[in-house]
Amino acid sequence: MFTIVADTVGVHDVLAGACSKYSNYVRYGVEDSPNCRDNFAQVLAPRGITWKEVPYAFNIFMNVPIGSDNSMTIQEPVSKAGDHIDLRAEMDCLAAISNCPQTRNPCNAGRLKPLKVIVYEPE
C-alpha cells in the first residue's frame, strides 16, 4: 500500500500494535488513560470503522527490539528532532495518525513531543 522512499532513522515497529486503555491498565494500573487506539477509533468512526476494526499500527520511530528469547521491550526512540520518513501511497489509502500520548513507558522518552505531517498531492 505504501513504499518507504526516504527514512533517516530506520527503526520502526510493526509488532507491538497501538496502546489502548486496556493495555495501559494491564501494564500501569491506570484507567481511561489517553491512548493511540482510541485516537484512531475517534478519527475513523465517521468512516464507519469501529474500535474493534482498527488494525495494528505501523509505529513509525518506535524502538521495540526483539530479544534472543523472542521477548519484545519498548525502548527510548533512536530518532531525534528533524528525523523523517517519506511514504508514497501506491493506491488510494485511508490513514489515521496518532502522536502517541503514552508517558508511562520509554516510547516517548518520558515526554510528549510535537509531530509534523506533510501530505503532498500527486500532480
N, C-alpha and C positions, 0 to 999 in steps of 0.2 A: 503494500500500500504506500509506503514511503521509502525513499532512498536517502541515506545519510550522505550529503555531498561535502560537508566540512564539519570537523569536530576537533576542538582544541584541547579536549580532556581525554576522551576515550574510555572513561569509566562511567558506566550506566548500569541500571538493574532492570531485569525483566522477570525476576522470580519472586521477589518479596511482595509484590502487589501494592495496593494503597492501604494506608492506615484507615481504620474505621473506629466508630465508637466502641465496637465490641473488642477489637484487638487492643485498643488503648485501655479498656477496662481490665482485660486479662493481664496485660503487661505492666500497667502502672496503677491499677486500682482506682482510676478516676472515671466518673460517669459524665456522659454528654460533652466530651472534650471536642474541640474543633478537629476535623479530620478530612483527608482528601476524598474518601469515598462519598461522604455527604456533600462535599463541594461538587463533585462530579454529578451526583444524582440531582442536585438542585438545578444545575445548568442544563442537564439533559432531559429533565422532566417535560419541558414544553415540546420536546420532540417525541414524546411518548415512551421514553426509555425509563424504566423503573429502577429503583435502588438495586434490586436483585439482578438486573440485566447489565449493570455497569461492569465492563470487562476488566481484567487485570490491567494495571498501568505499565507503561514504559516509563520508568523512573529515571528521567534524564538527570545526570550528575550525581545520582545516588550511589554511594560506595557500599556494596554488600558483598564482601568477599566470601567465597566458599572454602571452608577448611578441608584439610586432608581427610577428616572424618565425615565430610559432606554437610557439616553444620554451616549455617549462614549467620553472620553477625552484621549489624548495621554499624558502620564506622563513620567518622567525620569525613566530609567530602574532600576530594583532592582538587576540586575546582576552586577557582578564585575569581574575584571581580573581573569582568571583561571576557571571561571564557564564554564560548558559544558553541552551539550545534546548529547546522543548517540542514533542514529536511526538505526534500522535494516530494510533493504528493504525486503519485503515479496514476491516481484516479480521483474522482470526487470523494472526499472524506469529510466526516464529521469528527472534530477533535475537541475534547474538553481538557482544559489546563488548570491545574491547581498548584500553586506555590505552597508546598507542604506546611501546614500550620503546626506541625509537631515540634515541641520543645523539650520533650522528656527523653528523647534518645539522640544520639550524636548526628543524625542525618543533616541537621542544620547547624552543626557546631554550637548548639545551645542558644541560638538566637535566630529570629526570623529576618530575612533579607528581601530586598525588592527583586522582582523578576521583570525582565523586559521581553516582550514578544513582538516580533515584526512579521506581518503576513504580506507577502508580495503576491499580487495577482498576475496571472500569465498575460503576456502582451497579445 
